Amino acid sequence: MNDTADTGTLYIVATPLGNLEDITLRAIKTLTSVNAIACEDTRRASILLRHLGISGKKLISYHAFNETKAISSILSLLEDNLDVAVITDAGTPVISDPGYALVRAAYDLPAKVIPIPGPSAATAALSVCPLPVHNFFFAGFLPHKKGRQSKLEFLASIECTVVFYESPHRILKLLGEIEDTFPGAQIFIAREITKIHEEYLYGSASEMTERFKGEKTRGEFVVIVSPAGKKQAKKANVND
């Protein structure tokens, strides 16, 4: 076990998905007390901080395109025994968002890394999903091109519910792939969670395709796929 006594603490802080009232008391306390806050978008972070009445914080831009440089700056602060909080645009950092490389680097420093639990799109969607969710596989965003089909085939072979994240630009593509790879599956879709236009839908992939076809879709999607489709496909193959 490494000694972290001479370094600052890195806090991984979950922030609201949309409704700012979903911030936890501990998250507010942490953001108020730290010396700096690393965030995906400093403008969006400033809106949240103003809402919370927090001012005068050093904000560090930290996203997928400047990760190496930002990590170096954050580690320097930790080495100076200063505390840093990490937030993303919404939800829990690291979960399909930047943060893993920083957490790994903080452990190597070594520095203490503490989670401040709170909102997550995946767990929020799972909590209201009518499909079996006692055992699930979180797949996050699929690769855009290379390896996408093989990943889908792997996910269709496992014995549990699968959770995807998807953007509005590729949701119809994903629904078509689910229909082909998970034949007969029931799916649950959550989008715009906690926001004004939040929506929860349940049905087949073809029904969801009809629902979104021709519509200007918005908001990121959580798509939960029941394993029942694979079982039905097995039965169909046996009966052929």
N, C-alpha and C positions, 0 to 999 in steps of 0.2 A: 504494500500500500504506500502510495506516494504522499509526501508531506505537502499540504496546500496552505500551511499557516502563513506564509509570506506573500501570498498573492490575493488579488481580489476574487470576488465570486461572480460567475457568469450565471445569470438568471434567464431561463427560457420561459417567456411570459405569453400565455394565451390571451388573445384579445377578441372582442366581439366579431361575429360573422357579418353583422349588419346593424342590429339593434344595439346601440351603445349602452343600454341598461344591463346588458349581459356581462359587463366587466365585473370581476370579483373584487371583494374588498382587499384581499391579499395582493391582487395584481396592482390595484391603485397604490397601496402602501409601498410596494416594490418599485414601481415606476417613479414614485415620489422620492425615494431614498437613494436610488443608484446615482452614480456619477455621470453615466452616459447611457444612451439608448441607441442600439443598432436597429435599423429599420429598413424594410424594402423600399419604401417611398417616404421621404421626409415630409412631403406635403400632407399625405394621408395621416402620418403619425402626428403631425402638428394639430390636425383637426381633433383627433382623439385626446391629445394632451390638453388642448384648450377646453374641451368638454369636461375634462376631469379637474380643471383648475391647476394644472401643472405647468410651470413655466421655467425658463432659464436652463433647460437641460441641453447638454451637448448631444447632438444627433449625428449618428454615423450612418451614411448610406451603405447598406449591405444587401446586395442582391446577386443573382447568378452571374452577372456580367462583370462584377468587380470583386469577386469573392476573395481572391488571393490578396489583393491590396487591403481590403477591409479587414480581413482576418489579422494581418500584420498589425494594423492600427489597434484592433481590439486586444490582441495579446499584449501589446505594449502597455495598455492601460491596466490590464490584469497584473502584469509584472510590477507595476507601480503601486500595487495593493489598492486599486480602485475597482469598484463594482460596476458591472455592465449588464443591462437587460437587453434581450433580443426579442423583437416583435416582428411579425409579418403584417401584410395588409389586412389579413383577417384569419382568425382561428389560431391553431397551435403551430408554432414554428417547427421546422424539420419534417413535418408530415406532408410530403409532396410540396415542400417549400424549402428555400435555402436554410442552412443551419447545421447539417450533419458535419461538414468539413470543419466548421468552427468548434463544434462540440468535441470532435476528435482531437483537434489542436489544443483545446483547453485542457483535456485530460493529459496530453503529452507534456504540457508546460511544467508542472501540473497545477491546475486550478480547480477549485470546487465548482461543480455544475449543478444547479438546483432548478427543478421544474416548478413553475407556478401554474397549476392546472386550470383549465377553463374550457371555453368553446372549441369544438372541433366539428367540421361539417360531417365527417364520417360517423361519429358516434351520435350526433344529433339525428341524422337520417335513420340510423339503425334503431334508435329508440322508438321511432314511430312506424317502423316497417312491419307490414303484416306477414312477411316471409319469415322462415325460421332463421334466427340470428344468434342462437346460443353458440354457434361455431361458424366463424367467417374468416375469409382470406381477404386482406386489404391489398388490392392491386394498384391503386392510385391511377395515375395517367399512363396509358399504354404508349409504347414508342410510336412516333408518327409514321415511320415507314419500316426500316430494317428491324426484323424480329417481331413485328406486331402480330402476324398471323400465328407464328409458333408460340408466342406468349398466350394468345387466345386459346389455342389448342391445349396447352398445358393447363390453363385455368378451367377449361371444360372437363378435364380429367380428374379433378380433385373432388373430394367428398364433402364440400361445404359451400355455403353461400359466398358469393364473390362480390366485392365492393369496388367499383370503379369511380374515378373522377374523370369528367370530360368537359371540354369547352363547348360553347354554343356553335362554334364553327365546324365541329366534327361530331356532334351528337347524332346526326342522321347516319353518318358512316358507322359509328359504333353500334347503333341499333340494328343496322343491316348485318353487321358481323355477328352480333349476338344471335340474331334469328338463324343465321347459317351454322354457327358453331355450337349453340345451345338450343337445339331444336325443341320446341314446345315449352320453353322456359317461361315462367312468370317473372316479371321484373317490377321493381319499385323505383320511381324517380323522385328525387327531391331537388328543387332548385330555388334560388333566391331565399335560402333559409334565413328566417327572422327578419326579412325585409318586407317592404310593402306588398310586393307581388309574389310572395312565397307560394309555392305550389307543390302538391304531393300527388303523384299519380301511380296507379297500380293496374297492370294488365300484361298483355303479350307484347313482344317487341314490335310486331306488325301494327298493333293498335297504337303504340307509342309513336311509331313512324308516321302514321296518319295524323296523329295529334299535332306533330311538329312540322309536317311537310307544308311548305309554302308560308310558314310563319317566320317572322324575324325574331329568332330566339335570342334571349339575353340571360346573363348569369351563368355561373359554373354549375354543372350538374353532378349530383351523386347518383350513380346508377347501381342498384343492388339486384343481383341475378340469383334466382332460386336454383338450387341443384336439381330440382325435380325434372328439368328439361333433359338432363343427361340420362336419368333413370328411364324416362319415357323413350329416349332414343335407343337405349339398350334393349328395352322390351320390343320395340319396333324391329330391331335387327334380328332378334330371336324368332319373331313371328314371320319374318320374310322367308 
